[in-house]
Amino acid sequence: MGISLQPEYLKRYKDIGMLFIKYGNSDLVKSAGLDEALNGDGIAPGAKGEAEELTKDLERLGPAFVKVGQMLSTRPDFLPAAYLEALSRLQDNCEPFSFAEVERIVVNELGVRISKAFSEFSVEPLAAASLGQIHKATMRNGRHVAVKVQRPGIRENITQDLEILGDVSEFYDAHTETCKKYEYIKCWKNSARQSLKN
């Protein structure tokens, strides 16, 4: 049984397939019927990526995959210690996005300029995570608040990646004992959806 590929997601399927090949799941990719599409990309089937490389690869794939890495970093029953250590960096060390983007998003959401809604609003974020960042601010009435701003385009990106990962996870669940045992991808998808609501 192969994955039913949606044409608009082909590049994303390929990115995920290359990740499986690089980190040792080439049999899964072959069973999915993706091996021919992935030939000639300079990565030998079964080649092992280093732990820190996996972290960087997940960051490169975007926020949905950073969430996968965050969840994997808490699973010593699933990954070796070197991978857990490298992936744990994703819990609290994400690159912030620009204040210009923060301002645009806040203005778009509130319908007024930041200076109208807040007497103070910090340019530098208190923290940056995979889905957004937090800025310290003071309301016009003097109340101190923390403003959580979602990353630009995050909702659309996560929704698309969840759909793609859903296709991949259904195949993985049907063809590997590990996924059947841990229901890992199903748990992650529920976690990612909940994060978007908060």
C-alpha positions as CSV (number, residue, x, y, z in Angstrom):
1,M,0.0,0.0,0.0
2,G,1.5,3.3,-1.1
3,I,0.9,6.9,0.1
4,S,-1.7,8.7,-1.9
5,L,0.3,11.7,-2.9
6,Q,-1.3,15.1,-3.4
7,P,0.5,17.0,-6.2
8,E,0.6,20.3,-4.3
9,Y,2.6,18.6,-1.5
10,L,5.1,16.7,-3.6
11,K,8.1,18.8,-2.5
12,R,7.1,18.4,1.2
13,Y,6.7,14.6,0.8
14,K,10.1,14.5,-0.8
15,D,11.7,16.5,2.1
16,I,10.2,14.0,4.6
17,G,11.3,11.0,2.5
18,M,14.8,12.4,2.4
19,L,14.7,12.7,6.2
20,F,13.7,9.1,6.6
21,I,16.5,8.0,4.2
22,K,19.1,10.0,6.0
23,Y,18.1,8.7,9.4
24,G,17.8,5.1,8.5
25,N,14.2,4.5,7.4
26,S,15.0,3.8,3.8
27,D,12.8,0.6,3.8
28,L,9.8,2.7,4.8
29,V,10.4,5.1,1.9
30,K,10.9,2.2,-0.5
31,S,7.6,0.6,0.7
32,A,5.8,3.9,0.2
33,G,6.9,3.8,-3.5
34,L,8.9,7.0,-3.0
35,D,12.4,5.6,-3.6
36,E,12.4,6.3,-7.4
37,A,11.4,9.9,-6.8
38,L,14.2,10.4,-4.3
39,N,17.0,8.9,-6.4
40,G,19.9,11.1,-7.4
41,D,19.8,13.6,-4.5
42,G,23.3,12.7,-3.2
43,I,22.2,10.9,0.0
44,A,22.8,7.2,0.1
45,P,20.0,5.0,1.4
46,G,20.6,4.2,5.0
47,A,23.2,6.9,5.6
48,K,23.1,8.0,9.3
49,G,22.8,11.6,10.2
50,E,24.4,12.8,13.4
51,A,22.2,13.9,16.3
52,E,22.9,17.7,15.8
53,E,22.2,17.3,12.1
54,L,18.8,15.9,12.9
55,T,18.1,19.0,15.0
56,K,19.1,21.3,12.2
57,D,17.2,19.3,9.6
58,L,14.0,19.6,11.7
59,E,14.5,23.4,12.1
60,R,15.0,23.7,8.4
61,L,11.7,21.9,7.7
62,G,9.9,24.4,9.9
63,P,7.7,24.8,13.0
64,A,5.7,21.6,12.7
65,F,8.9,19.6,12.6
66,V,10.4,21.6,15.4
67,K,7.4,20.4,17.5
68,V,8.2,16.8,16.4
69,G,11.8,17.3,17.7
70,Q,10.6,18.8,20.9
71,M,8.4,15.8,21.6
72,L,11.1,13.3,20.6
73,S,13.5,15.0,23.0
74,T,11.3,13.8,25.9
75,R,11.3,10.1,24.8
76,P,14.3,8.2,26.1
77,D,12.4,5.0,25.2
78,F,12.4,6.1,21.5
79,L,15.8,7.6,20.8
80,P,19.5,7.3,22.0
81,A,20.8,9.7,24.5
82,A,22.9,11.7,22.0
83,Y,19.7,12.5,20.0
84,L,17.8,13.4,23.1
85,E,20.5,15.9,24.2
86,A,20.7,17.5,20.7
87,L,16.9,17.8,20.3
88,S,16.4,19.2,23.8
89,R,17.9,22.5,22.4
90,L,14.7,22.9,20.5
91,Q,12.7,23.3,23.7
92,D,14.1,26.8,24.4
93,N,16.3,28.0,21.7
94,C,14.4,29.2,18.6
95,E,15.4,32.1,16.4
96,P,13.1,35.2,17.0
97,F,11.4,37.0,14.1
98,S,11.6,40.7,13.5
99,F,9.8,43.4,15.4
100,A,8.5,44.7,12.1
101,E,6.6,41.4,11.7
102,V,5.5,41.5,15.4
103,E,4.1,45.0,14.8
104,R,2.3,44.0,11.6
105,I,0.7,40.9,13.2
106,V,-0.4,42.8,16.4
107,V,-1.9,45.7,14.4
108,N,-3.7,43.3,12.1
109,E,-5.1,41.3,15.0
110,L,-6.1,44.3,17.2
111,G,-7.1,46.7,14.5
112,V,-5.1,49.6,16.1
113,R,-1.5,50.7,16.3
114,I,0.6,49.2,19.1
115,S,1.0,52.7,20.6
116,K,-2.8,53.0,20.9
117,A,-3.3,49.6,22.6
118,F,-0.2,49.7,24.9
119,S,1.8,52.4,26.7
120,E,4.9,50.3,26.5
121,F,5.8,47.3,24.3
122,S,9.2,45.7,24.3
123,V,11.0,45.4,21.0
124,E,13.1,42.4,22.1
125,P,11.1,39.3,22.9
126,L,11.3,37.7,26.4
127,A,11.3,34.3,24.7
128,A,11.1,32.8,21.2
129,A,9.6,29.4,20.5
130,S,8.7,27.3,17.5
131,L,5.1,28.7,17.2
132,G,5.6,32.3,18.4
133,Q,7.3,34.6,20.8
134,I,6.5,36.6,23.9
135,H,6.8,40.3,24.4
136,K,6.6,42.3,27.6
137,A,4.1,45.1,27.4
138,T,2.1,47.6,29.5
139,M,-1.6,48.3,28.9
140,R,-2.9,51.8,28.8
141,N,-4.4,51.3,32.3
142,G,-0.9,50.4,33.7
143,R,-1.5,46.7,33.8
144,H,1.7,44.6,32.9
145,V,1.1,41.8,30.4
146,A,2.9,39.3,28.3
147,V,1.8,39.3,24.6
148,K,2.2,36.1,22.7
149,V,2.6,36.7,19.0
150,Q,2.3,33.7,16.6
151,R,5.0,33.4,13.9
152,P,4.0,34.8,10.5
153,G,2.0,32.3,8.4
154,I,2.4,29.7,11.1
155,R,-1.3,28.5,11.1
156,E,-1.2,27.8,7.3
157,N,2.2,26.1,7.5
158,I,1.2,23.9,10.5
159,T,-2.2,23.0,8.9
160,Q,-0.5,21.9,5.7
161,D,2.3,20.0,7.4
162,L,-0.3,18.3,9.7
163,E,-2.2,17.1,6.7
164,I,1.1,15.8,5.1
165,L,2.2,14.2,8.3
166,G,-1.2,12.6,8.6
167,D,-0.7,10.8,5.3
168,V,2.8,9.7,6.3
169,S,1.8,8.6,9.8
170,E,-1.1,6.5,8.5
171,F,1.3,4.7,6.3
172,Y,3.8,4.4,9.1
173,D,1.2,3.1,11.5
174,A,0.1,0.5,9.1
175,H,3.7,-0.7,8.3
176,T,5.8,-0.5,11.5
177,E,5.4,-2.1,14.8
178,T,7.1,0.9,16.5
179,C,4.3,3.3,15.5
180,K,1.6,0.8,16.5
181,K,3.2,0.4,19.9
182,Y,3.8,4.1,20.7
183,E,1.1,5.8,18.6
184,Y,3.7,8.5,18.6
185,I,2.7,10.5,15.5
186,K,-1.0,10.5,16.5
187,C,0.0,12.0,19.9
188,W,2.2,14.6,18.3
189,K,-0.5,15.7,15.9
190,N,-2.9,16.2,18.8
191,S,-0.3,18.2,20.7
192,A,0.5,20.4,17.7
193,R,-3.2,21.2,17.1
194,Q,-3.6,22.1,20.8
195,S,-0.5,24.4,20.6
196,L,-2.1,26.3,17.8
197,K,-5.2,27.0,19.8
198,N,-3.3,28.4,22.8
